[in-house]
Amino acid sequence: MSFIRTTVANLSDAPLVLTCRYCLDEQRESAAFHISTLQKAKQRGCQLCAAIVAAIEHLCSQTGHPVPRKALIWNAEAGTILLDVNTDHHLLLQLCVREENLETLPLGLDWPSIDMHSCYTGSDKALLWARDALEYCRTNHPLCTQLATAPRQSPPLVVRIEHAPLGEDNLQIRLVDYTPDQGEYACLSHCWGTAGPLKTTAATKKAFEACIPWSALPKSFQETIRFTFNAGISDIWIDSLCIVQDDSNDKVRQIPLMGEIYEGAVLTLAVTRSRDPSEGCFSTIKPRYSGYVVTLPSGSTLPPLVVREAFAHDYSQHGYKAPDRDKVPLLFRGWVFQERLLSRRVLHVTAEELGWECLTSRRCECRCDPHPVPGFKEDVSQALTLGDPDALYPRWRALLEQYTTMDLTYHDDRLPAIEGLARKFQQRLGEGYVHDVWDRHLHESLSWMVLRPPHRTEKPAAPS
């Protein structure tokens, strides 16, 4: 884990409570420092150092860690401190300010605000953050917006979301034929789980065109449908409902279109934290991540502070490093690999917060993603749309290596699950492609090796 040290800007304009030369020192060669340095600065009257000491002591007492002797880095502007708890564990602390006290934060400190009354990832505040992220992308990201007008296939069916009749709390949903003039639609990216979600079949299709019973929907579907509707989007494409699951002709027609369906969506909601639709989309945030109120030393003029443990942003970097499978199980699914890379915008729902990825940038609710390099999705997406075609084939090979580590329930899905991404590369490369064999890269396509014991199928469906 690496962090870039920054210093507080405009402290000369801040109230004279931040008087420590340590806070102002931009010339130190090493970012690491001993906690005793802060304690001495506290004794000399630095209120910021006193607040940091109080925050460290409080978080360590709540999480069961001893107060460390050393901190490896601190980003005063963003309020993050990497604590060296022991040789095997580092604790990333984040200082926040209560939402109602944000205006009283001294100049130069860009600490995030936190709503101590909302510790739920599907809260009204989270919805507002997601809507703001979508609107900012629409307004400021030409690449994400231009691709909305690119010619592509539309989904044949979508789930239409409408207000229920008066007197009913739940929404009314049904399957409808979709045409582009009906407006924007969202997509859902989710794990099917062992039991599988609610499915449309030949026997239920007609009934679902009239109404899909709300009580029949798994928890994840209910929550994402309501969130989508509250975000101002009335149509959503859900694979298990919008593809007739026992109709082989419908599967043959729609599965090759899935890449274009996700690319055409205004937003893809990714239930990144859940292994099964019954687990739900949203969750209550653990106290160590939602924050603890810090008791400041007597006489402090700083606003009330909140301290929390910052968390890993596995969803934004997956593809470059191995994330925690338990935290982001969705990202280990083979079908999701192309869903994520081809979607123009992805809203990840994790156990701690909402995260955003689009073709241009990424962001998170906590504003504490410590990686200065481009995220995995934006890096690949920009290479596909803006990059040099001659440099694309090596990138394809690298992506294919990552894809082969993904999980697929059915072995025969290994080619269809990446077909949409392959077609996108084919458009940019301008050469023929059949089952990962490219016309101008025949030798490279046939040169590979196995790094782990293979799972062999008894019914070969393509060249080995």
Disulfide bonds with the S-S distance in Angstrom:
none
